Amino acid sequence: GVEALLLAKNNRDHLIEPIYFRVQPGARIGYMQHEGEEFGFVIEGRFEVSLLDPKTGDEEKYTLEKGDTLYYPSNMPHKWTNVSPKLSIFLAAVTPPTF
């Protein structure tokens, strides 16, 4: 239910990795955790994004819709879930390249 398209070649030669995600209704990405920072921009649909504090385990949840953005340290376990009844799309920029 998730299609991830890398938007730049030879990502290991760059500092930022841009990724275009197409996510089917109900599908999710994560929980993931990695070094660096991450930025997400919702192009279409609606996502629930969960971030876990790695020290306390406390969870923060955000509902993002078209045009919304989120920036967070990638060492926080994070999950993106499509909570829309249709295909949802977001663009992520990850540093350092991870995928």
N, C-alpha and C positions, 0 to 999 in steps of 0.2 A: 503493500500500500504506500510505499515511499519511493520516490525517484529523486536522486541527488545528482545534479549536473555540475561538474566542475567548470568554472567559467574562465580559467586561465591554464595554460599549459605549463608544465615543469614547475608546479607549485612549490617544490622543495627549494627552488632557486629564488623564491620571493618571501617577503615578510608577512604578507596577507594572503589568505586563501578565500576567494569568493565562490560561494556555492548557491545554486538555485534549487530550491526544494519544492517538489510537487507532492502533496500529501492527500491521500484519499480520506473520505469521511471516516472518523473513528480511529484512523491510524495514528501512530506516534513514533517519535524519534527519542530514544533515551529511556532511562537515565543514562547520560554520558558525563564523563569528567576527564579533563585534560588540562595541560598547562596553557597559560595565556589568557586572552580576552576574546569576547565574542560580541558581535553586533547582529541584530536581526531586524528586518524590515518586512512587514506584511504587505504583499502585493494584492492578494485576493483572499477572501474568506475570513475565518476566525480561528484563532488558536488559544489554547490554555497553555501557558508556560509555567512550569514548576521549577523553582530553584531551592536547593537544600543547602543550609548552612553546614559546611563540613565539620565544624567544631561542635555545634549543638544539635544538629539534625532537624532544626526548625525549618519549616517549609513556607516559602512565599509563593503565592499564585497570582498570575496576571492573565487577564483576558485581553488579547490583542486583536484588533480588527484592521481592515484595509487602511494603510497609511500610518499605523502605529509602529513604533520602534522600541527596542529593548537592548541595553548594553550591560554586560555582566562579566565578572571574572570566570573563566572556564573551569577553574578548579572547584567551583560549586557544582555538584551534580545537578544536571538540568535535563528537562524533558519538554518536548513540544508535542501537543496533541491537537489534531484537527477536530474541533468541536462544532464545525459547520456541517450541514447536511450535503454539502457539495465539495468538490475538489478545492483545496486551499493551497496557496503558494506563498512562500517567503524567500527572501534573499538573506543569506548569512555571510558575514565576513569574519574569518577566524584567524587569529594570530597566536602562535606561529602556525603554519600549515599543519593540519592533523590528518586529513583524509587521503 
